[in-house]
């Protein structure tokens, strides 16, 4: 049985988060936490929070914490917040502030 945690509407582009999510997919949870601790990317702290939440969900259901691994790490695009930046001669350029949904699932090995 897999335990899932989500961070919806995270104010970071899904492309940036996927780089970090790909690093931890399939690893043991303890190893993934150590890897995220030393990753110098803004997305690492967001994924670390979601991973801790998924591990806490597993602990609530009395899973073996030493056998947990990251069974899935998915990042989906969220809604785009659209803004305009004023430019010269009365023009305006569109700015897209992207959001993402981070979904981490953990499961027991064996």
C-alpha positions as CSV (number, residue, x, y, z in Angstrom):
1,X,0.0,0.0,0.0
2,X,1.4,3.4,-1.0
3,X,1.0,6.6,1.1
4,X,0.7,9.9,-0.7
5,X,1.4,13.5,0.1
6,X,0.7,16.5,-2.2
7,X,1.7,20.1,-2.4
8,X,-0.7,21.8,-4.7
9,X,-0.2,25.2,-6.3
10,X,3.5,25.5,-5.5
11,X,4.8,28.8,-6.9
12,X,7.6,27.3,-8.9
13,X,7.7,26.0,-12.5
14,X,7.2,22.3,-13.0
15,X,10.3,22.0,-15.1
16,X,12.5,23.1,-12.1
17,X,10.8,20.8,-9.7
18,X,11.1,17.8,-12.0
19,X,14.9,18.0,-12.0
20,X,14.9,17.3,-8.2
21,X,12.0,14.8,-8.3
22,X,13.8,12.6,-10.8
23,X,16.8,12.4,-8.4
24,X,14.8,10.8,-5.5
25,X,12.5,8.5,-7.4
26,X,13.1,4.9,-6.4
27,X,15.5,5.6,-3.5
28,X,15.1,4.7,0.1
29,X,13.4,7.5,2.1
30,X,16.4,8.0,4.4
31,X,18.7,8.3,1.4
32,X,16.3,10.7,-0.4
33,X,16.2,13.0,2.7
34,X,20.0,13.2,2.8
35,X,20.2,13.9,-0.9
36,X,17.6,16.7,-0.7
37,X,19.4,18.2,2.3
38,X,22.5,18.8,0.2
39,X,20.8,19.8,-3.1
40,X,21.2,23.5,-3.8
41,X,17.9,24.1,-5.6
42,X,14.9,25.9,-4.3
43,X,12.6,22.9,-5.2
44,X,14.6,20.6,-2.9
45,X,13.1,22.2,0.2
46,X,9.5,21.9,-1.2
47,X,10.0,18.3,-2.1
48,X,11.6,17.6,1.3
49,X,8.5,18.9,3.1
50,X,6.2,16.8,0.9
51,X,8.4,13.7,1.4
52,X,8.3,14.2,5.2
53,X,4.5,14.5,5.0
54,X,4.3,11.2,3.1
55,X,6.5,9.5,5.6
56,X,4.4,10.8,8.4
57,X,1.3,9.4,6.7
58,X,3.0,6.0,6.5
59,X,4.0,6.2,10.2
60,X,0.3,6.9,11.1
61,X,-0.7,3.6,9.6
62,X,2.2,1.9,11.4
63,X,4.4,1.1,8.4
64,X,7.9,-0.2,8.9
65,X,9.8,3.1,8.6
66,X,13.2,1.5,7.8
67,X,11.7,-0.2,4.7
68,X,10.1,2.9,3.1
69,X,11.2,4.0,-0.3
70,X,10.0,6.7,-2.8
71,X,7.7,4.7,-5.1
72,X,6.6,7.7,-7.1
73,X,7.5,11.3,-7.5
74,X,5.3,13.2,-9.9
75,X,5.1,16.9,-10.8
76,X,2.2,18.2,-12.7
77,X,1.7,21.7,-14.1
78,X,-0.7,23.9,-12.1
79,X,-2.6,26.9,-13.3
80,X,-0.7,29.8,-14.7
81,X,-1.0,33.2,-13.1
82,X,-0.9,35.8,-15.9
83,X,0.5,39.3,-15.3
84,X,1.7,42.2,-17.5
85,X,4.9,44.2,-17.4
86,X,4.8,47.7,-18.7
87,X,7.3,48.4,-21.5
88,X,8.4,51.4,-23.5
89,X,6.1,53.4,-25.7
90,X,2.9,52.2,-23.9
91,X,3.4,48.5,-24.7
92,X,2.9,45.7,-22.3
93,X,4.6,42.2,-22.3
94,X,2.8,39.2,-20.8
95,X,4.5,37.4,-17.8
96,X,3.4,33.9,-16.9
97,X,3.9,32.9,-13.3
98,X,3.8,29.1,-13.4
99,X,2.7,26.9,-10.6
100,X,3.0,23.1,-10.1
101,X,1.5,20.2,-8.1
102,X,4.0,18.0,-6.4
103,X,2.9,14.5,-5.6
104,X,5.2,12.1,-3.6
105,X,4.2,8.5,-2.8
106,X,6.1,6.2,-0.5
107,X,5.8,2.4,-0.1
108,X,7.3,-0.5,1.8
109,X,10.0,-2.7,0.2
110,X,9.5,-6.4,0.2
